Amino acid sequence: MRSVGIIPARLAATRLPNKPLIDIGGKPMLQRVWERALLAKNLEEVLIATPDEAIRDAAEGWGARAVMTAPTHRSGTDRLAEAAEKLDCDIVVNIQGDEPLIAPEAIDAVMMPLVDDPSLQMSSLMCPCPDEDLENPACVKVVFDQFDRALYFSRSRIPYPRTKGSAVWQHIGLYAYRRAFLVKYVRMKPTPLEMAESLEQLRALESGVAIKMVRWPEAPLSVDTEQDLARMRAILADREKS
């Protein structure tokens, strides 16, 4: 069973322009993500999908394979699917390009449900939600059944805290797909709940597709703002001193 990791990346970020190529400790952020993904034991290849020649040239300069994609995609998933359609593989892992400290073990973990259960088409990760993010709409929450299959995702706090100590789980945006399903998935029409929450994974649930959730200790730090960037640089500087 051939598994490939794909990192969608583009330069047109609003909060951090040219974000994938921002220097963090002497390397572009995207290179750090790629190097971490290469450490995953169950990926046979890691490539970068981009509409930008500058990203392609930089990636090839540090030894990565880059696939050029259309500049018109609405989401990283659409970009992922275009790249995956040209590949000979069974499982595709969507790796976020702004998580330079992503754990290779998390990449391996998100793939395992698809390896173990041929009927599954899609899987993702979740972790306990930090108290400070319970009411944060940028932190997506998930509720799931007794078999850890997602029931719903929301930007609101779910479940409603009717009793003290109600567990709230945060969704981590690392996905594994069967390649054939991914190509089909991006061609489905957006669904009502997906549009209401602005969460594209709801398209799968509304279409009757199960998403197996894998429990993970905590979400990786992502770089979305200047504050995140400063924190990431400080963390990596400390690690490289020790």
Phi, psi and omega in degrees: 000113185272128182238135182232136173262135179234132177251105175287136182210139175214159183276339189278057175273145184276317185276327178229090180304142180058031187308316184299333185257008176298136181286130172230105178062036176091000178226148172299145181305317182298322177297320179296319177298313180301316180295322177294318181296327179298339181280350177295132187286333189260003177264132178272340180202150173231123180229169183244132178251123187209152172265359190252125180296327180297321177291317179302313182296318179296316181297315179295331178294328178259010171100007181272153171272129180240138179246126179281135180231168183295148179279358188264001184295140180279337185213165175296331179294320176298318178295317177304313184294321178298316179294318183293329183300335183267000186260153172260092181204168180256320183236137178239130177252125178272110184253125182290135185276002181243028180234078185294347180252018182304137181280125175304327179295330177292322178297315177298319184294320184291337180280333192300323178302324180286329176290320186278333186230102182298342182281341182283144180249343191202142177214161181205181182246159174212157179213163175302137182279128176298147182304323183290347181251008183300324182253011182274115182292342177284344177262109185279134179256158179221141169244151190213164183272188183291348180253016180062032172263134184298135173261322181194150172242145180207153171278346175274166176287122175224142357286165176297132185281066180294328178237153179292144176084011177296124182288134176241131183246137178265138175277135174255127188281051174246122186237149167239138180228151162287135187304316182297321178292319180303315180298321178288320185301316184287349178265353175290149177289144174303143185255163186303313181291324175303314181289325180294319183266346188057051179226107189289340179294339176294338176301320179295312181297317180293340179264006176084017180263126181285141173242113178280126180260135179250130181283135181223151186297315183202160180282145176288154176287126177255157182251102181242337185227171176299325179295317177299319181297315179298318179296317181296318179298320180293318180298313183290325176298317179296318181295321185281346174282327185277000000 
